[in-house]
């Protein structure tokens, strides 16, 4: 099972990504969590060695999470989206790590239609295919109030508001992208976490 969880800041996508990861017993890839770790300290990604037999394992310019964090910090502090090339690079490395086989749940990526397209290209290269993109639909006021109640360092009012604006500006086109590919599931995220999870599993036709 390969899933992407979409939603604005405070939509509950982290909670549902964690729950689905446990339910299916598959790795959770959270770009937000990885970036927060990168900014807070030196947390390098496992090293990749060049292999002529498999050149896809070549080292990336952002192979060190601490280096990625250094470059990403100014964007995150302003509530801006981290540039595509940084995030795409991070996902490329992460999906090729030994603990990732063929099943995963991805949260925090893609955030632009370009990133969604790049993810498809990467999955083609890996011989994989996305099963579903799950969109947690939550009113703007709920996104803001939930975000402000989390007490994360980057959840300041002006930063939260900026993230919500960016979500509507850049993320909505992703929904159209996945809808055209008939792999979009839209869920009412303004419910209890248990209800949201049950609705997701119902749409996935699982008990």
C-alpha positions as CSV (number, residue, x, y, z in Angstrom):
1,X,0.0,0.0,0.0
2,X,1.5,3.3,-1.1
3,X,-0.4,6.4,0.2
4,X,0.0,10.2,0.1
5,X,-1.8,12.2,2.8
6,X,-2.8,15.7,1.8
7,X,-4.2,18.6,3.8
8,X,-3.5,22.0,5.2
9,X,-1.7,22.9,8.4
10,X,-3.7,21.5,11.3
11,X,-5.8,19.2,9.1
12,X,-4.8,16.2,11.0
13,X,-2.7,14.7,8.3
14,X,0.2,13.8,10.6
15,X,-2.2,12.0,13.0
16,X,-3.8,10.0,10.2
17,X,-0.4,9.3,8.5
18,X,0.8,7.8,11.8
19,X,-2.4,5.8,12.3
20,X,-2.3,4.4,8.7
21,X,1.4,3.6,9.1
22,X,0.6,1.5,12.2
23,X,-2.6,0.0,10.7
24,X,-0.8,-1.3,7.5
25,X,2.6,-1.8,9.4
26,X,4.4,0.3,6.8
27,X,7.0,3.1,7.1
28,X,5.8,6.7,7.6
29,X,7.8,9.3,5.7
30,X,7.0,12.7,7.1
31,X,8.9,15.6,5.5
32,X,7.9,18.0,8.2
33,X,9.3,15.7,10.9
34,X,12.5,15.2,8.9
35,X,12.9,18.9,8.3
36,X,12.3,19.7,12.0
37,X,15.0,17.2,13.0
38,X,17.3,18.7,10.4
39,X,16.9,22.2,11.8
40,X,17.2,21.1,15.4
41,X,20.5,19.3,15.1
42,X,22.9,17.2,13.0
43,X,20.8,14.1,12.0
44,X,22.4,12.8,8.8
45,X,20.6,10.4,6.6
46,X,22.1,6.9,6.3
47,X,25.0,7.1,3.9
48,X,24.6,5.9,0.3
49,X,27.5,4.4,-1.6
50,X,27.9,4.7,-5.3
51,X,27.3,1.5,-7.2
52,X,27.9,1.1,-10.9
53,X,25.4,-1.6,-11.0
54,X,22.7,0.8,-9.6
55,X,23.7,4.4,-10.2
56,X,20.4,5.5,-8.6
57,X,22.1,5.2,-5.2
58,X,24.5,8.0,-5.9
59,X,25.0,10.6,-3.1
60,X,22.9,13.7,-3.3
61,X,24.0,17.3,-2.7
62,X,21.6,17.3,0.3
63,X,22.5,13.8,1.6
64,X,23.2,15.3,5.0
65,X,20.0,16.2,6.8
66,X,21.9,18.9,8.7
67,X,22.9,20.5,5.4
68,X,19.3,20.3,4.2
69,X,18.2,21.9,7.4
70,X,20.6,24.8,7.1
71,X,19.2,25.6,3.6
72,X,15.6,25.0,4.5
73,X,15.6,26.9,7.8
74,X,14.9,30.4,6.4
75,X,11.9,29.2,4.5
76,X,10.4,27.3,7.4
77,X,10.9,30.2,9.8
78,X,8.8,32.4,7.5
79,X,6.1,29.8,6.8
80,X,7.2,29.6,3.2
81,X,7.4,26.3,1.2
82,X,10.9,24.8,1.1
83,X,12.0,24.9,-2.6
84,X,11.0,22.0,-4.8
85,X,14.6,20.9,-5.5
86,X,15.4,20.5,-1.8
87,X,12.3,18.5,-1.0
88,X,12.4,16.4,-4.2
89,X,16.0,15.5,-3.3
90,X,15.0,14.5,0.2
91,X,12.2,12.2,-1.0
92,X,14.5,10.7,-3.7
93,X,17.0,9.7,-1.0
94,X,14.4,8.6,1.5
95,X,12.5,6.3,-0.8
96,X,15.8,4.5,-1.7
97,X,16.8,3.8,1.9
98,X,17.0,0.2,3.1
99,X,14.0,0.4,5.5
100,X,11.7,1.4,2.7
101,X,10.6,-1.6,0.6
102,X,7.5,-1.1,-1.6
103,X,4.9,0.1,0.9
104,X,4.8,3.5,2.7
105,X,2.7,6.4,3.7
106,X,4.0,9.8,2.7
107,X,3.0,13.0,4.6
108,X,4.0,16.5,3.9
109,X,4.8,15.8,0.3
110,X,3.9,16.7,-2.4
111,X,2.9,20.3,-1.8
112,X,2.8,21.5,-5.4
113,X,1.6,20.0,-8.6
114,X,5.2,20.0,-9.9
115,X,6.2,17.9,-6.8
116,X,3.3,15.5,-7.5
117,X,4.5,15.1,-11.1
118,X,8.1,14.6,-9.9
119,X,7.0,12.0,-7.4
120,X,5.3,10.0,-10.2
121,X,8.5,10.2,-12.2
122,X,10.5,8.9,-9.2
123,X,8.1,6.1,-8.6
124,X,8.3,5.1,-12.3
125,X,12.0,4.9,-11.8
126,X,11.6,2.7,-8.7
127,X,9.0,0.5,-10.4
128,X,6.3,1.6,-8.0
129,X,2.9,3.3,-8.4
130,X,0.9,5.4,-6.0
131,X,-2.3,3.7,-4.8
132,X,-4.2,6.7,-3.3
133,X,-3.8,10.3,-2.5
134,X,-6.0,11.0,0.6
135,X,-7.1,14.6,1.1
136,X,-8.3,15.7,4.6
137,X,-10.7,18.5,3.9
138,X,-10.9,20.9,6.9
139,X,-12.3,24.5,7.1
140,X,-9.7,27.3,7.2
141,X,-10.7,28.4,10.7
142,X,-10.3,24.9,12.0
143,X,-6.8,24.6,10.4
144,X,-5.7,27.9,12.0
145,X,-7.1,27.1,15.5
146,X,-5.6,23.6,15.5
147,X,-2.2,24.8,14.4
148,X,-2.1,27.5,17.1
149,X,-2.9,24.9,19.7
150,X,0.0,22.6,18.9
151,X,2.8,24.7,20.5
152,X,5.4,23.8,17.9
153,X,8.2,26.4,17.4
154,X,7.0,27.3,13.9
155,X,3.3,27.6,14.8
156,X,3.2,31.3,15.4
157,X,0.0,33.2,14.2
158,X,1.5,35.0,11.2
159,X,3.4,31.8,10.1
160,X,0.3,29.7,10.4
161,X,-1.7,32.1,8.4
162,X,1.0,32.2,5.7
163,X,1.0,28.4,5.5
164,X,-2.8,28.3,5.1
165,X,-2.6,30.9,2.3
166,X,0.1,28.9,0.6
167,X,-2.0,25.7,1.0
168,X,-4.9,27.2,-0.9
169,X,-2.6,28.8,-3.5
170,X,-0.3,25.9,-4.3
171,X,-1.8,22.7,-2.9
172,X,-5.3,22.8,-4.4
173,X,-3.9,22.2,-7.9
174,X,-2.5,18.9,-6.6
175,X,-6.1,17.7,-5.9
176,X,-6.9,18.3,-9.6
177,X,-3.7,16.5,-10.6
178,X,-4.7,13.3,-8.6
179,X,-8.4,13.6,-9.5
180,X,-7.5,13.4,-13.1
181,X,-5.5,10.2,-12.4
182,X,-8.5,8.8,-10.5
183,X,-6.6,8.2,-7.3
184,X,-7.9,11.0,-5.1
185,X,-10.0,10.2,-1.9
186,X,-11.5,13.2,-0.2
187,X,-12.3,12.8,3.5
188,X,-14.1,15.2,6.0
189,X,-11.2,15.9,8.3
190,X,-13.3,18.0,10.7
191,X,-14.2,14.9,12.8
192,X,-12.6,12.9,15.6
193,X,-9.4,11.1,14.6
194,X,-11.1,7.7,15.0
195,X,-14.0,8.7,12.6
196,X,-11.5,10.1,10.1
197,X,-9.5,6.9,10.1
198,X,-12.6,4.8,9.8
199,X,-13.8,6.9,6.8
200,X,-10.4,6.4,5.2
201,X,-10.5,2.7,5.7
202,X,-14.0,2.5,4.4
203,X,-13.1,4.3,1.2
204,X,-10.1,2.0,0.8
205,X,-12.7,-0.9,1.2
206,X,-11.0,-2.2,4.3
207,X,-12.5,-3.3,7.6
